[in-house]
Amino acid sequence: MYLTRFSYTPETWARMIEKPEDRREAARSYIESVGGKLHGFWYAFGEHDGWNLWEAPDNVSMAAVALAIGAGGALSSMETTVLLSVEDTIEALEKAKSIRYRPPAA
């Protein structure tokens, strides 16, 4: 699962005002082209203009979607976070037990 926060450029907003468009269908087609699924698409007030919740088969597939969207020039910023399930986090916690971390200069 992946959470993407994005912001449009002023030019993109101007185009959307002139010709409003539901961008969920475009987002859905991008992620489905790599075998993934769009779980949600929201616009927001604040630091970011919108948020997407995606599912992709792997990091490379999600990176490909993010790169294609980012290269399109419609966004001023885009940030994607890999989301871990509770089960994956518990597995990571269990694996962390075996790592013998030493703080710097300790």
N, C-alpha and C positions, 0 to 999 in steps of 0.2 A: 504494500500500500504506500502511496505517495501523496503528500500534501504540497500543492503548489500555490504560492502567493504571487500575484502579478499586478502590474500597473500598466495602463495604456499610455501612449504618448498623447499630447494635446491634439495632434493631427488625427490620430485614431478616433478620439472622442468626437472631434468635429465631423468626421465621416459618419460615425454612428448616429450623431444627431440628425444629419441630413438623410440618412437611410438606416433607421433602426433595424437591427438584426439579432436574432437569437443565436448566440455563439456556442450554445451547448451542443448543437448538432455538429458543428465544425470540430469542437474538442472531442466529441464522441468518435468521429470518423478517424481522427489522428491516432487516438489510443487503440481503437479497434484494429487499425492497420498493422499493429505490432502484436496483436493477440491479447490486448488488455481490455479494460472496462472503465468507463466513467461512472463514478458513484455519486458525484455531486458537483455542482457549479453554482457559485454564488457571487454576487457583487456586494461591495461593502463600502462603508465610510471609513476613513482612517488612512493609515500608512500605505495600504495596498488597495487597489481598485477591485480585486476579485480573488477568489479562492477556488481551487479545484481539488477534488479527492479522486484519485485514480488508483486502479489496480493494473499492474503490468507483470509479465512473466519473469522479468529480471531487471537489474539495474541498467544494463546496456540498452534494452528496449525503451525504458523510460527516458534514459539520456538521449536517445535518438529522437523521441518525440519533443523533448525540451529543446534540443538543438534546432530542430526544424522550425518550431514555433518562434524561438528566439531569433533565428536568422531572417524571419519574415519582416522584421522592422516595425511591427505594430505595437510592441511593448517597450516601455522605458525601463522596466525591471521585471525579473522573474527569479524566483527562489524556490527550489524543490527540496523537501525534507523526506527522507525515507522513514516510514513509520514502522515500528516493531510491535507485533502482537504481545500480549501479556505472556503467552507461552514462550515466544522467542526471547523475551527479556529474562524470564526465569532461567531458560537454558543458558543465556549469556552469564547470568549471575553464578550459575553452577560452574561454568567453565572458568570464570574469574577466580574461583577458589584456588586453582592450580597454578596461577600466574604469580610468580614471586617478584612483585614490584618493589623497587628500591627508589626512594625519593632522591632527587639530585643532591650530590655532595653529602649523602648520608653514609 
